[in-house]
């Protein structure tokens, strides 16, 4: 039989704990990136408006606002999803396999988004529509103006945060796939334990006590009618008045009758 109370407690391996901390680091990096974006949004808007000022292309006056809105909105979205991923990491500490699968899915999507953003920043800086034909500014021109207007630490810090985010997220997802993590997230199986002496198996009633035989006489000394030690059970001791009536020794006197000598049967005499 299997005792459900004997399920062994699972110890959380260190790889799962480290993975949760790395997910927290990823969320913190995204938070810092959003703070930098919000702190420099005014300068970026001014640079974009100056770059598209005087353009005769239809809708050029709205390009600056739309580009800034998309950049800041995507950063905030990544921040929200990053903290949601950290929430999944907290659930992973309980050994829930469903949260681990969700962590792989959400983490993989975020890894692609952050990697694309990092490559775009390294290659061309702030992404904005542009061209060389007409009076539309090119992407290189916009990037040069941004580097001149923004502080010198913005681009290196943003790039460093992107690299740390990618590495921490990738390592966190790999740690969740290690054999020790697989053992922790596997559903535990109950172990069999023998019942304690005198106990019963779970789910089975105990056996009732065997009833005594009817008419059984105790044989221990001291009970009424039990012969004293040293005498046969069929003959009481001499002088026992508790024997058969008729004599002090318990012997039965001879029965009187017409066949016994010395006894005369009564005769009917005529009156």
N, C-alpha and C positions, 0 to 999 in steps of 0.2 A: 504494500500500500504506500501511497505517496502522501506525506503530510504537507499541506499547503503552507503551513507556518514555518517550514524548514527551508524556505527559499533563501539562498545565501545572499548577503548584501554585496553589491558591486562597488568596488573601489574605483574612483575616477582616475584615469591615467593622466599624467602631466601633459601629454600632447593635446588633449582636449582643452585643458585649462589655458595652455599657451595659445591655442588657436583662438579662444575667446578674447584674450588680451590683444592679439594681433588685429582682430576685427574692431576692437575699440580704438586701436591706434589708427586704423584706416578711417574710422569715423571722425577722429580728432583732426586728421590731416584735411579731410574734406571741410570740416568746420572752419579751419584756419584759411583755407582757400576762399570760402564764401565771405569771410570777414575782409580779406584783402580785396575781393571783387567789389564789395559794398563800399569800402573806403576809397577806392579809386574810380568809382562809377562816374562821378562828376567830371573828372579829367578826361576819361575816355569819351564821354559824350561830347565834350567841347572839341576834342581832336577830330572826331568823326564829322561833326557839323562843319568845321572849318574845311575838312578835306572835300566834302561834297557841296560846299558853298559855290554858287555860280555855275553849277552844272545845268546844262539844258536838257538833260535826259529826264524823261517823265518819271516822277516818283522818286527822284534822287533826294529830295528834302526829307523823305521818310525813311531812307535807308539807315541813317545814323541811329535814330530811335529804335528801329526794329532790330538792328544788330546788337545794340546794347541790351535790349530786353531779352533777346534770345540767349545771350551769353550769361547774364545774371540768373535768368530762369533755369537754365540747365544746371548751373552750379547749385542752386537751392534744391533742385530735384535730386541731384546726386547726394546732397547732404541728408535729405530725408530718407532716401533709400539706404544710405550707409548706416544710419542709426537703426533703421529697421533690421538691417543685417546684423548689427550688434545685438539686437533683441533676440534674434534667432540663435546667436552664440550663447546667450544666457540660458536659453532653453536646452541647448546642446549639453550643458553641464548636468542636466538631469538624465541624460542618456536616451533622449527621444530621437529615434531614427528618422521620423518624418521631418523634424526640424533640420537634421543634418542634410537630407536631400534638398530641402528648400534653400539651405545655405549654399549648396553647390550651384543651384540654378541661379539664384539672385546674385551670388558672388561672381559667377561666370559672365553674366550680363554686365555687371559693374566693371569687371576687369576689361572687357572690350571697350566700354564707354570711356573709362579713364585713360586707357592706352591710346585710343584714337585722339582724345583731347591733348594728351601729352605730345604725341607725334606731331599734331597740328601746330602746337605752340612752338615746338623746337624747329619745325620746318619753316613756318611762315608767320609765327606770332599770332596776333589777334586776327581771327578769320573774319573777313568782311568782303562783300562782293566788290569787284573792281575790274578794270581792264585797261588796255593801252589805246583803244580806239576812242575817238571823240574826246570829250573833256571829263571822262570818268577817271578818278584816281586809281592807280594800280594798288595791289596788295602790298608791294614793297614800299610804296610811298606812305601808305597808312601805317605800316609797321615802323618806319623811320620816324614819323611824327609822334607815335606813341612812345617810342624809346626816349625821345627828347623831352616829352612832357611828363612822363611818369618817373618816380624815383628810381635810382639805379638798382635797388635791392628787390624790386617787384618781380622782375623776370627770373633771376636766379632762385629766389625763394619759392616762387610758383612751380618752377621746374623741379626743385628738390622735393617739394611736397608731393608732386605727381609721381616721382620715382619711389619715394617711401610708401606711398599708397599702393602702387602696383606690387611692390615686393611683399609688403605685409599681407595683402589680400591673397596673393599667390601661395605664400607659405601657409597661411591659415587654411586654405582649401586642401593643400597637400597633407597637412597634419591630420585632417579629419578622415583621410583615406588610408592611414597607416594601419597595420595589423592590430596594434594595441587599441586603437580607436574602434576598429571593427568588433573586437571582443566586448568593448564597453557598450556599444550600441546594439549588440545582439540581444534578443529577448532571453532573459535568464530562464533556466529549467530547474524545476524543483527536484530536490534530492530525497532519496528514500532513507528513512531512519527507523530502526526497529522500535517497537513500543517498549515503554518502561516496564519493569517487572510488576506484575499485578494490574497493569493497565489493559485496556481494550483497544482494538483497532478502530480508527476513526470511522464513524458511520455504522458500527455494529454494536448491538446491545450486549450487555454482559450476560453470562449464563446464570440462571437462578440457582439458589442453593438447593442441594439435594435434600428432599424431605426424609425424616427418620422413618424407620420401619414401625408399623403399628404393633403395639403390644410388647415392644422391646423393653427389657428390664435392665436398668443400669447395673453394672457389675462392680462399680467402685465400692470400696468399703465405706460404711457409714450410711448407706441408703437403707430404708426399711425393707426387711425381707432378705437382706444380703447376708449370707453366712459369714461368720467370723473367720479370719485366716487360720488355717491349721486343721479345720474340720471339713469332712466331705460335705458336699452340697446336699446330699440325699439324707444325712443323719445329723440331727441337731446334737449339741453337747449334752452330756448327762446332767440331769437336774434342771434342764431348761423347762420352765413351766409353760413356755410358748409352744410345746409340742402338741401331739394329739391328745385329746382328753382320755382319762382313764388311769393315769398313773403319773407319778412324778418324773419317771424317766422318759415319758413320752411314748411307752409301749401301749398297744391297744389290748384291753382285757379280752379274754375269750368270751364269745357270745354265748348266752344261755339259750337252751332250746330243748326240745324233747329228746334230742339225740345225745345230750350231754349226761354223764353219769351223775347220780345224786339228785337228779331232778325227776319228780314224778308228775306225770301229766294229770291234770285234774280229771276226776271221774264224775259222772252224773249218778248220784245216788237218789233212789226214790225217796220221796218225802214221807 
